[in-house]
Amino acid sequence: MRYHGLALGILSWAALLAAPVEAAQRLKITLSNQEWPPYMGQELPYDGILSRLVKEAFARGGVDVAFRYYPNNRTLQSARNGQVDGSFGWAPTAERKRDLLYTSPVLSARMVFYQRKSHKLDWSRWAELKGARVGVTVGNYYSDDFDAQAKNGILAVDSAPDDLVNLRKLLAGRIDLFPIDLEVGRYLIAHHFPPAQGAQLEAQSRSFWSAPLHVVIWRKHAQGKELVERFNRGLKVLQDSGDFDRLLQETREACLQPRAYSP
């Protein structure tokens, strides 16, 4: 009994001594965030779909994440100049890679055409959309291929100031198609249209462009490579366990929960 008590005491002290070491191994970082529902947003459940997946993947890699929100045009720049440790939701470009380290992609933004269920346009080649009236939002990028089709006249583009205006034009029959990210389209329809109107719109099954969404870390960060490695390791654990798909669906449903729509 005396030996058992001594052993317990030694184990207790060992645990106390080990605790600070384990705590020191866990890192804390701040990532810039922005308003891009349902992927990201301060008022969204779990800060949005992408925010939750990034936070959970880092957690499984031993990194605790805090978000700092910026206006859209400052979100990436805050990571590029070291104001924060990093950001997320960005596709790679040669220019960005000069200042940033990239993780494995978390999700891919899928650009699709929304259409009216009563006026479906099936196509497999761009030429088959000749004459289709396609809404675009001023300032948005829809891929080099899309731009080429608009330039050569295959697509008859019609500009509007924002995505909601374009969805209303689609509903009213003033345009035939509207390109938008699949998740963003779902969110806007769920939150800005009465159910009877929203039910008249649908996304086409095929996407015409896909853009990978990565976490980025400031290239000059002292632990930058380690943070990338930890995230990639945590993301794989999240995916292999099945938690990735579960959290994705759970957060999507929470973000799309019906509430009073904003006309």
C-alpha angles and dihedrals in degrees: 000000000000089000091049091052091049091050091051090050092051091048091049093052090046090053091050091049093047095048097075090048092053091045091051090055092061114086131210124210140170121225126193115242135186144188110280107132132234092015096047136003141132095234096044124102107271088359088287139302099293094039091056095048092049092049093047094047092051090047090057088051092054098260126123115210132208122187127223115193123223135174110271096257092053100042099087094034091057088061095043093056097040100251086130132017093252148311139229144220095063132133116219123259130171090245094052092047089064089070104022142058115219129218126206111290116273099196137343124239106231116209111208137164117251115210141173113270088226092055110040121177114201116195142158100180128045090236089066089067092060108146095011112143106233123189119220131186116233111253096016123122119222102178134283090268093055091048090051092053091049092048095051092047100250089119120046100212124203117192128219132175097246145004096259092057089052093051089051090050089051092050091049092050095245090123131026101214138018122197115217139138110282096235094043091051092051091050096048093048093048094050105034106037133059110251093251091057096041090053089063092065129070140172119245113247096238126066120219095202136019126195122192116232114216139179111244128203126200105263093224093053110127091227097031098123091044091052091052091049093047092049094048090049092048092047091054091050089050092050097042092050093054090240092113094064092040094052092043093055094040093051094043090054092047091051092048095048107137116253137152104312123230110232 
